[in-house]
């Protein structure tokens, strides 16, 4: 009697584990959805350029720098999306089978979850830095208390990224 019950539990355990393991595919449409956000960012990027180009001879230098920083911000967010989309898919769903073509990304398949976390944190710090630079370029239009909050949030991002990198270094060292 016990022998038969043991097989039932083993059978149920295997089914449960297969279902749980297969559930990783729920993430696949989410990573695909990120590509739609990437498309939206691309549209916004070129919309900004089309707004600036007709006014290029009359726009103030400060305003041109602010628009340029916004475009850099969009490019950094786009790179972050690509990194999360591909690395997340490879780490949590399935390997990307793109062969060994010349256009294969060099880091593809080399970022584990810890490395991805650190790269995302570094990207967030870079994006925050660009945003903070935009704030400083436009200080005459932003209240001092808001500038302090932007700075505090940026410092928090920097310290968090440093702490995550340090903790990752400690855990990999063991």
N, CA, C and O of each residue as an XYZ file, in Angstrom:
696
protein
N       0.825     -1.197      0.000
C       0.000      0.000      0.000
C       0.868      1.259      0.000
O       0.637      2.176     -0.789
N       1.864      1.302      0.885
C       2.748      2.477      0.957
C       3.508      2.666     -0.351
O       3.722      3.793     -0.798
N       3.907      1.568     -0.952
C       4.677      1.617     -2.190
C       3.882      2.325     -3.285
O       4.429      3.146     -4.021
N       2.591      2.004     -3.390
C       1.737      2.616     -4.399
C       1.521      4.105     -4.095
O       1.514      4.921     -5.016
N       1.348      4.463     -2.839
C       1.174      5.858     -2.441
C       2.434      6.660     -2.728
O       2.350      7.812     -3.152
N       3.587      6.071     -2.503
C       4.855      6.745     -2.795
C       4.991      7.080     -4.265
O       5.479      8.153     -4.618
N       4.562      6.167     -5.126
C       4.608      6.428     -6.573
C       3.665      7.552     -6.965
O       3.980      8.370     -7.830
N       2.481      7.587     -6.308
C       1.526      8.665     -6.593
C       2.116     10.028     -6.244
O       2.000     10.981     -7.015
N       2.749     10.110     -5.075
C       3.369     11.374     -4.671
C       4.490     11.757     -5.627
O       4.630     12.926     -5.987
N       5.284     10.784     -6.035
C       6.379     11.048     -6.967
C       5.830     11.513     -8.310
O       6.377     12.429     -8.924
N       4.747     10.880     -8.767
C       4.100     11.263    -10.017
C       3.554     12.690     -9.924
O       3.752     13.491    -10.838
N       2.868     13.008     -8.826
C       2.318     14.351     -8.628
C       3.434     15.383     -8.527
O       3.307     16.492     -9.048
N       4.511     15.028     -7.869
C       5.641     15.940     -7.741
C       6.235     16.246     -9.117
O       6.537     17.401     -9.420
N       6.401     15.227     -9.942
C       6.956     15.442    -11.287
C       6.048     16.330    -12.124
O       6.532     17.228    -12.814
N       4.753     16.098    -12.076
C       3.809     16.933    -12.830
C       3.871     18.367    -12.325
O       3.922     19.306    -13.119
N       3.866     18.536    -11.013
C       3.934     19.874    -10.431
C       5.214     20.592    -10.872
O       5.169     21.761    -11.257
N       6.343     19.899    -10.816
C       7.611     20.510    -11.201
C       7.644     20.860    -12.680
O       8.172     21.908    -13.050
N       7.092     20.007    -13.531
C       7.052     20.303    -14.972
C       6.169     21.513    -15.245
O       6.524     22.375    -16.049
N       5.011     21.579    -14.574
C       4.123     22.738    -14.740
C       4.801     24.017    -14.265
O       4.739     25.055    -14.925
N       5.443     23.922    -13.120
C       6.121     25.095    -12.581
C       7.247     25.536    -13.520
O       7.415     26.727    -13.780
N       8.007     24.579    -14.020
C       9.123     24.908    -14.915
C       8.608     25.489    -16.236
O       9.215     26.407    -16.788
N       7.512     24.966    -16.732
C       6.933     25.470    -17.975
C       6.347     26.865    -17.812
O       6.216     27.595    -18.794
N       5.998     27.242    -16.609
C       5.387     28.556    -16.384
C       6.349     29.700    -16.696
O       5.925     30.852    -16.795
N       7.635     29.397    -16.853
C       8.588     30.449    -17.216
C       8.220     31.084    -18.548
O       8.598     32.226    -18.808
N       7.487     30.362    -19.401
C       7.098     30.887    -20.708
C       6.074     32.022    -20.586
O       5.811     32.724    -21.563
N       5.504     32.202    -19.409
C       4.609     33.333    -19.193
C       5.383     34.644    -19.355
O       4.812     35.668    -19.731
N       6.685     34.601    -19.067
C       7.527     35.801    -19.197
C       7.804     36.172    -20.658
O       8.077     37.337    -20.948
N       7.740     35.215    -21.576
C       8.080     35.482    -22.979
C       7.259     36.626    -23.583
O       7.844     37.516    -24.200
N       5.923     36.641    -23.434
C       5.178     37.775    -23.999
C       5.505     39.104    -23.319
O       5.379     40.164    -23.931
N       5.918     39.049    -22.073
C       6.303     40.282    -21.377
C       7.558     40.859    -22.014
O       7.638     42.064    -22.254
N       8.551     39.992    -22.293
C       9.766     40.467    -22.961
C       9.462     40.950    -24.369
O      10.060     41.922    -24.828
N       8.549     40.293    -25.057
C       8.132     40.752    -26.380
C       7.436     42.108    -26.278
O       7.622     42.976    -27.130
N       6.632     42.282    -25.227
C       5.960     43.567    -24.997
C       6.936     44.709    -24.802
O       6.647     45.849    -25.167
N       8.094     44.409    -24.226
C       9.115     45.454    -24.081
C       9.563     45.986    -25.436
O       9.944     47.151    -25.554
N       9.517     45.129    -26.463
C       9.902     45.609    -27.793
C       8.900     46.647    -28.309
O       9.274     47.528    -29.084
N       7.643     46.555    -27.893
C       6.653     47.569    -28.271
C       6.961     48.908    -27.590
O       6.791     49.972    -28.185
N       7.416     48.839    -26.333
C       7.823     50.056    -25.636
C       9.053     50.657    -26.318
O       9.174     51.876    -26.436
N       9.955     49.796    -26.762
C      11.136     50.254    -27.502
C      10.714     50.974    -28.785
O      11.283     52.009    -29.134
N       9.727     50.433    -29.478
C       9.197     51.084    -30.680
C       8.606     52.454    -30.329
O       8.827     53.430    -31.046
N       7.860     52.523    -29.232
C       7.268     53.793    -28.793
C       8.360     54.816    -28.474
O       8.227     55.995    -28.804
N       9.431     54.365    -27.834
C      10.551     55.274    -27.549
C      11.194     55.774    -28.840
O      11.559     56.945    -28.942
N      11.330     54.887    -29.823
C      11.892     55.291    -31.106
C      11.039     56.351    -31.783
O      11.563     57.299    -32.368
N       9.732     56.191    -31.705
C       8.829     57.192    -32.285
C       8.988     58.521    -31.562
O       9.070     59.568    -32.205
N       9.031     58.493    -30.226
C       9.207     59.732    -29.454
C      10.546     60.400    -29.772
O      10.627     61.624    -29.873
N      11.592     59.588    -29.929
C      12.928     60.103    -30.246
C      12.877     60.925    -31.533
O      13.340     62.065    -31.570
N      12.310     60.337    -32.588
C      12.274     61.045    -33.876
C      11.255     62.181    -33.879
O      11.402     63.142    -34.634
N      10.232     62.081    -33.047
C       9.293     63.197    -32.908
C      10.017     64.414    -32.331
O       9.815     65.536    -32.797
N      10.852     64.195    -31.327
C      11.638     65.298    -30.744
C      12.567     65.919    -31.780
O      12.680     67.142    -31.863
N      13.229     65.082    -32.564
C      14.132     65.597    -33.602
C      13.358     66.426    -34.621
O      13.815     67.493    -35.032
N      12.183     65.938    -35.032
C      11.377     66.679    -36.008
C      10.866     68.005    -35.455
O      10.614     68.934    -36.222
N      10.708     68.108    -34.126
C      10.311     69.382    -33.522
C      11.474     70.372    -33.490
O      11.269     71.579    -33.613
N      12.678     69.867    -33.328
C      13.849     70.743    -33.185
C      14.368     71.236    -34.532
O      14.709     72.411    -34.676
N      14.428     70.355    -35.505
C      15.075     70.700    -36.778
C      14.522     71.955    -37.453
O      15.318     72.767    -37.925
N      13.198     72.160    -37.526
C      12.720     73.391    -38.177
C      13.121     74.674    -37.431
O      13.168     75.751    -38.025
N      13.405     74.554    -36.141
C      13.737     75.725    -35.319
C      15.224     75.805    -34.986
O      15.620     76.579    -34.114
N      16.034     75.029    -35.657
C      17.443     74.907    -35.276
C      18.179     76.244    -35.317
O      19.100     76.450    -34.527
N      17.808     77.140    -36.197
C      18.512     78.421    -36.295
C      18.041     79.428    -35.251
O      18.732     80.413    -34.989
N      16.896     79.198    -34.662
C      16.376     80.163    -33.686
C      16.383     79.638    -32.251
O      16.172     80.402    -31.309
N      16.619     78.375    -32.087
C      16.577     77.791    -30.742
C      17.799     78.237    -29.933
O      18.911     78.323    -30.455
N      17.565     78.519    -28.648
C      18.679     78.891    -27.770
C      19.571     77.681    -27.541
O      19.115     76.538    -27.590
N      20.846     77.947    -27.290
C      21.807     76.867    -27.072
C      21.410     76.003    -25.875
O      21.522     74.778    -25.927
N      20.949     76.636    -24.805
C      20.542     75.901    -23.610
C      19.384     74.955    -23.938
O      19.364     73.808    -23.490
N      18.423     75.446    -24.723
C      17.291     74.607    -25.101
C      17.728     73.444    -25.989
O      17.203     72.337    -25.868
N      18.676     73.692    -26.869
C      19.202     72.621    -27.715
C      19.917     71.561    -26.871
O      19.781     70.362    -27.119
N      20.673     72.014    -25.880
C      21.345     71.070    -24.984
C      20.317     70.259    -24.203
O      20.497     69.056    -24.014
N      19.242     70.900    -23.747
C      18.198     70.188    -23.010
C      17.515     69.131    -23.887
O      17.240     68.023    -23.427
N      17.246     69.475    -25.139
C      16.649     68.504    -26.056
C      17.630     67.366    -26.309
O      17.234     66.201    -26.357
N      18.901     67.698    -26.472
C      19.928     66.677    -26.693
C      20.005     65.732    -25.501
O      20.115     64.519    -25.676
N      19.949     66.274    -24.303
C      19.963     65.424    -23.106
C      18.732     64.529    -23.045
O      18.817     63.379    -22.615
N      17.598     65.050    -23.471
C      16.384     64.230    -23.524
C      16.546     63.077    -24.511
O      16.106     61.959    -24.245
N      17.181     63.352    -25.650
C      17.415     62.311    -26.647
C      18.396     61.258    -26.128
O      18.219     60.063    -26.366
N      19.419     61.707    -25.424
C      20.369     60.770    -24.810
C      19.652     59.921    -23.765
O      19.896     58.720    -23.653
N      18.777     60.550    -23.012
C      17.975     59.844    -22.011
C      17.154     58.736    -22.668
O      17.113     57.611    -22.171
N      16.504     59.056    -23.782
C      15.706     58.064    -24.504
C      16.594     56.935    -25.001
O      16.216     55.766    -24.919
N      17.778     57.274    -25.518
C      18.706     56.241    -26.011
C      19.164     55.324    -24.880
O      19.261     54.111    -25.066
N      19.444     55.893    -23.712
C      19.854     55.071    -22.568
C      18.733     54.154    -22.103
O      18.976     52.990    -21.785
N      17.521     54.661    -22.060
C      16.376     53.835    -21.668
C      16.166     52.733    -22.706
O      15.858     51.595    -22.351
N      16.330     53.066    -23.979
C      16.210     52.057    -25.035
C      17.240     50.952    -24.869
O      16.914     49.773    -25.003
N      18.480     51.324    -24.579
C      19.519     50.323    -24.341
C      19.203     49.465    -23.135
O      19.455     48.260    -23.140
N      18.656     50.074    -22.110
C      18.255     49.329    -20.919
C      17.160     48.318    -21.264
O      17.191     47.181    -20.794
N      16.207     48.729    -22.075
C      15.126     47.823    -22.481
C      15.690     46.635    -23.259
O      15.313     45.490    -23.009
N      16.596     46.908    -24.203
C      17.194     45.828    -24.999
C      17.934     44.853    -24.088
O      17.811     43.637    -24.235
N      18.703     45.395    -23.149
C      19.473     44.551    -22.233
C      18.546     43.676    -21.380
O      18.786     42.477    -21.235
N      17.505     44.263    -20.824
C      16.569     43.505    -19.983
C      15.798     42.495    -20.827
O      15.580     41.359    -20.404
N      15.393     42.912    -22.007
C      14.607     42.040    -22.871
C      15.401     40.784    -23.256
O      14.914     39.668    -23.074
N      16.604     40.955    -23.780
C      17.383     39.808    -24.236
C      17.951     38.989    -23.080
O      17.841     37.762    -23.069
N      18.553     39.663    -22.120
C      19.148     38.930    -20.998
C      18.090     38.255    -20.156
O      18.277     37.121    -19.717
N      16.985     38.933    -19.925
C      15.907     38.337    -19.155
C      15.355     37.108    -19.853
O      15.119     36.081    -19.215
N      15.149     37.206    -21.155
C      14.654     36.061    -21.907
C      15.641     34.904    -21.819
O      15.248     33.767    -21.559
N      16.921     35.192    -22.035
C      17.934     34.127    -21.995
C      18.092     33.531    -20.594
O      18.286     32.323    -20.462
N      18.012     34.350    -19.559
C      18.207     33.855    -18.198
C      16.989     33.130    -17.641
O      17.131     32.195    -16.852
N      15.801     33.549    -18.040
C      14.611     33.030    -17.377
C      13.665     32.234    -18.262
O      12.784     31.547    -17.745
N      13.822     32.306    -19.594
C      12.898     31.592    -20.469
C      13.637     30.546    -21.296
O      13.478     29.347    -21.067
N      14.440     30.991    -22.251
C      15.104     30.057    -23.152
C      16.266     30.762    -23.847
O      16.293     31.989    -23.934
N      17.212     29.988    -24.336
C      18.327     30.553    -25.087
C      17.823     31.154    -26.390
O      16.917     30.614    -27.025
N      18.415     32.272    -26.781
C      18.118     32.866    -28.083
C      18.977     32.150    -29.123
O      20.202     32.109    -29.000
N      18.354     31.602    -30.120
C      19.087     30.878    -31.152
C      19.256     31.796    -32.362
O      18.481     31.733    -33.316
N      20.278     32.646    -32.307
C      20.542     33.570    -33.414
C      21.777     33.154    -34.204
O      22.214     33.879    -35.097
N      22.331     32.013    -33.886
C      23.505     31.524    -34.606
C      24.739     32.341    -34.270
O      24.767     33.073    -33.281
N      25.733     32.208    -35.086
C      26.989     32.938    -34.877
C      27.188     33.996    -35.948
O      28.302     34.172    -36.440
N      26.132     34.700    -36.315
C      26.242     35.718    -37.354
C      27.045     36.916    -36.850
O      27.296     37.055    -35.653
N      27.437     37.766    -37.774
C      28.256     38.935    -37.433
C      27.512     39.938    -36.558
O      28.131     40.665    -35.780
N      26.185     39.980    -36.683
C      25.430     40.971    -35.916
C      24.991     40.466    -34.551
O      24.197     41.125    -33.880
N      25.490     39.310    -34.125
C      25.156     38.806    -32.792
C      25.800     39.699    -31.735
O      26.976     40.051    -31.832
N      25.021     40.051    -30.741
C      25.512     40.898    -29.659
C      26.569     40.145    -28.856
O      26.355     38.992    -28.480
N      27.703     40.785    -28.592
C      28.816     40.139    -27.913
C      28.499     39.683    -26.502
O      29.062     38.693    -26.035
N      27.615     40.379    -25.819
C      27.310     40.051    -24.428
C      26.178     39.038    -24.300
O      25.879     38.576    -23.199
N      25.548     38.692    -25.424
C      24.421     37.777    -25.387
C      24.850     36.421    -24.847
O      25.805     35.824    -25.344
N      24.161     35.945    -23.852
C      24.469     34.664    -23.232
C      25.518     34.754    -22.143
O      25.852     33.744    -21.523
N      26.050     35.956    -21.894
C      27.111     36.112    -20.896
C      26.645     36.839    -19.641
O      27.379     36.900    -18.655
N      25.440     37.388    -19.668
C      24.930     38.118    -18.499
C      24.038     37.207    -17.670
O      22.956     36.820    -18.111
N      24.491     36.867    -16.471
C      23.623     36.117    -15.568
C      22.725     37.107    -14.835
O      22.832     38.316    -15.039
N      21.852     36.601    -13.992
C      20.893     37.467    -13.301
C      21.595     38.525    -12.448
O      21.134     39.664    -12.380
N      22.709     38.161    -11.793
C      23.444     39.127    -10.968
C      24.091     40.213    -11.805
O      24.023     41.391    -11.454
N      24.719     39.829    -12.907
C      25.335     40.815    -13.799
C      24.286     41.732    -14.402
O      24.497     42.938    -14.528
N      23.144     41.146    -14.777
C      22.054     41.946    -15.337
C      21.575     42.973    -14.325
O      21.338     44.132    -14.665
N      21.435     42.538    -13.082
C      20.988     43.442    -12.016
C      21.955     44.621    -11.882
O      21.522     45.766    -11.756
N      23.262     44.346    -11.908
C      24.254     45.413    -11.784
C      24.249     46.336    -12.999
O      24.405     47.548    -12.855
N      24.073     45.773    -14.192
C      24.020     46.607    -15.398
C      22.771     47.475    -15.404
O      22.824     48.630    -15.825
N      21.655     46.938    -14.946
C      20.429     47.722    -14.851
C      20.623     48.862    -13.852
O      20.221     49.997    -14.112
N      21.240     48.557    -12.709
C      21.493     49.603    -11.704
C      22.407     50.683    -12.273
O      22.161     51.870    -12.059
N      23.453     50.292    -12.994
C      24.354     51.269    -13.601
C      23.628     52.107    -14.651
O      23.870     53.308    -14.766
N      22.739     51.475    -15.414
C      21.965     52.215    -16.413
C      21.026     53.217    -15.748
O      20.859     54.336    -16.232
N      20.422     52.815    -14.652
C      19.527     53.726    -13.929
C      20.313     54.922    -13.402
O      19.823     56.050    -13.442
N      21.512     54.689    -12.913
C      22.357     55.796    -12.449
C      22.700     56.720    -13.617
O      22.668     57.942    -13.469
N      23.025     56.146    -14.773
C      23.341     56.969    -15.947
C      22.131     57.788    -16.378
O      22.260     58.973    -16.686
N      20.961     57.165    -16.403
C      19.736     57.879    -16.775
C      19.439     58.975    -15.762
O      19.062     60.086    -16.136
N      19.606     58.669    -14.490
C      19.392     59.664    -13.439
C      20.388     60.816    -13.574
O      20.040     61.973    -13.339
N      21.620     60.496    -13.951
C      22.638     61.540    -14.137
C      22.242     62.494    -15.254
O      22.369     63.711    -15.119
N      21.760     61.930    -16.359
C      21.311     62.770    -17.471
C      20.140     63.636    -17.027
O      20.088     64.825    -17.344
N      19.208     63.049    -16.302
C      18.053     63.816    -15.826
C      18.497     64.931    -14.876
O      17.996     66.053    -14.949
N      19.430     64.618    -13.996
C      19.933     65.621    -13.057
C      20.655     66.740    -13.806
O      20.528     67.909    -13.444
N      21.402     66.393    -14.836
C      22.070     67.409    -15.656
C      21.042     68.313    -16.330
O      21.237     69.525    -16.414
N      19.947     67.722    -16.809
C      18.871     68.526    -17.391
C      18.289     69.483    -16.353
O      17.985     70.633    -16.667
N      18.135     69.009    -15.121
C      17.604     69.857    -14.044
C      18.564     71.021    -13.791
O      18.132     72.168    -13.674
N      19.857     70.729    -13.707
C      20.828     71.790    -13.453
C      20.933     72.776    -14.604
O      21.232     73.951    -14.389
N      20.687     72.306    -15.832
C      20.710     73.209    -16.984
C      19.488     74.124    -16.988
O      19.475     75.148    -17.672
N      18.472     73.754    -16.230
C      17.213     74.481    -16.234
C      16.844     74.963    -14.833
O      15.662     75.053    -14.501
N      17.850     75.276    -14.004
C      17.599     75.629    -12.598
C      16.726     76.865    -12.417
O      16.020     76.981    -11.415
N      16.767     77.780    -13.368
C      15.969     79.006    -13.196
C      14.471     78.717    -13.242
O      13.675     79.529    -12.773
N      14.076     77.573    -13.799
C      12.654     77.232    -13.906
C      12.207     76.160    -12.902
O      11.049     75.744    -12.911
N      13.122     75.720    -12.046
C      12.792     74.644    -11.103
C      13.028     75.143     -9.677
O      14.096     75.678     -9.379
N      12.045     74.974     -8.802
C      12.214     75.413     -7.402
C      13.350     74.645     -6.707
O      13.611     73.481     -7.009
N      14.015     75.333     -5.769
C      15.165     74.740     -5.064
C      14.815     73.459     -4.323
O      15.616     72.525     -4.288
N      13.614     73.405     -3.723
C      13.263     72.192     -2.984
C      13.140     70.984     -3.925
O      13.475     69.865     -3.538
N      12.665     71.206     -5.153
C      12.603     70.105     -6.118
C      14.002     69.681     -6.550
O      14.258     68.491     -6.733
N      14.903     70.635     -6.714
C      16.288     70.313     -7.082
C      16.922     69.443     -6.001
O      17.639     68.488     -6.299
N      16.651     69.785     -4.741
C      17.184     68.978     -3.634
C      16.646     67.548     -3.691
O      17.382     66.589     -3.456
N      15.345     67.413     -4.008
C      14.764     66.073     -4.113
C      15.384     65.282     -5.260
O      15.684     64.098     -5.108
N      15.579     65.942     -6.425
C      16.227     65.275     -7.558
C      17.624     64.796     -7.166
O      18.020     63.676     -7.488
N      18.353     65.647     -6.479
C      19.710     65.299     -6.059
C      19.686     64.140     -5.056
O      20.493     63.216     -5.152
N      18.768     64.192     -4.104
C      18.655     63.119     -3.112
C      18.305     61.786     -3.775
O      18.869     60.749     -3.427
N      17.388     61.819     -4.717
C      17.008     60.596     -5.426
C      18.191     60.059     -6.228
O      18.429     58.851     -6.251
N      18.929     60.946     -6.883
C      20.099     60.517     -7.655
C      21.155     59.882     -6.741
O      21.702     58.828     -7.062
N      21.431     60.516     -5.626
C      22.415     59.971     -4.675
C      21.935     58.607     -4.164
O      22.744     57.700     -3.972
N      20.640     58.462     -3.947
C      20.088     57.175     -3.521
C      20.331     56.110     -4.592
O      20.712     54.985     -4.269
N      20.112     56.455     -5.862
C      20.391     55.513     -6.949
C      21.864     55.125     -6.975
O      22.199     53.950     -7.125
N      22.740     56.114     -6.829
C      24.183     55.847     -6.863
C      24.579     54.921     -5.710
O      25.286     53.935     -5.916
N      24.125     55.241     -4.504
C      24.461     54.409     -3.347
C      23.877     53.002     -3.471
O      24.528     52.025     -3.097
N      22.663     52.895     -3.990
C      22.050     51.576     -4.179
C      22.844     50.747     -5.186
O      23.092     49.563     -4.958
N      23.242     51.366     -6.297
C      24.025     50.646     -7.308
C      25.373     50.213     -6.735
O      25.830     49.096     -6.976
N      26.002     51.108     -5.975
C      27.277     50.766     -5.355
C      27.111     49.600     -4.380
O      27.915     48.668     -4.373
N      26.061     49.663     -3.559
C      25.820     48.598     -2.569
C      25.533     47.266     -3.263
O      26.028     46.226     -2.830
N      24.739     47.290     -4.334
C      24.447     46.048     -5.050
C      25.712     45.475     -5.683
O      25.937     44.266     -5.637
N      26.534     46.334     -6.270
C      27.786     45.869     -6.851
C      28.727     45.308     -5.801
O      29.372     44.282     -6.018
N      28.802     45.977     -4.671
C      29.671     45.521     -3.583
C      29.199     44.177     -3.028
O      30.004     43.276     -2.796
N      27.882     44.053     -2.819
C      27.337     42.792     -2.326
C      27.551     41.663     -3.328
O      27.830     40.528     -2.941
N      27.422     41.972     -4.600
C      27.660     40.969     -5.633
C      29.122     40.523     -5.628
O      29.419     39.341     -5.801
N      30.023     41.471     -5.431
C      31.444     41.155     -5.387
C      31.746     40.256     -4.180
O      32.510     39.296     -4.285
N      31.140     40.580     -3.043
C      31.360     39.781     -1.820
C      30.829     38.364     -2.029
O      31.507     37.397     -1.681
N      29.624     38.225     -2.592
C      29.043     36.890     -2.740
C      29.762     36.072     -3.807
O      29.834     34.849     -3.680
N      30.292     36.695     -4.846
C      31.042     35.951     -5.855
C      32.427     35.557     -5.357
O      33.023     34.596     -5.844
N      32.928     36.306     -4.386
C      34.231     36.008     -3.814
C      34.226     34.779     -2.923
O      35.279     34.211     -2.633
N      33.046     34.369     -2.489
C      32.951     33.214     -1.570
C      32.789     31.934     -2.326
O      32.693     30.866     -1.720
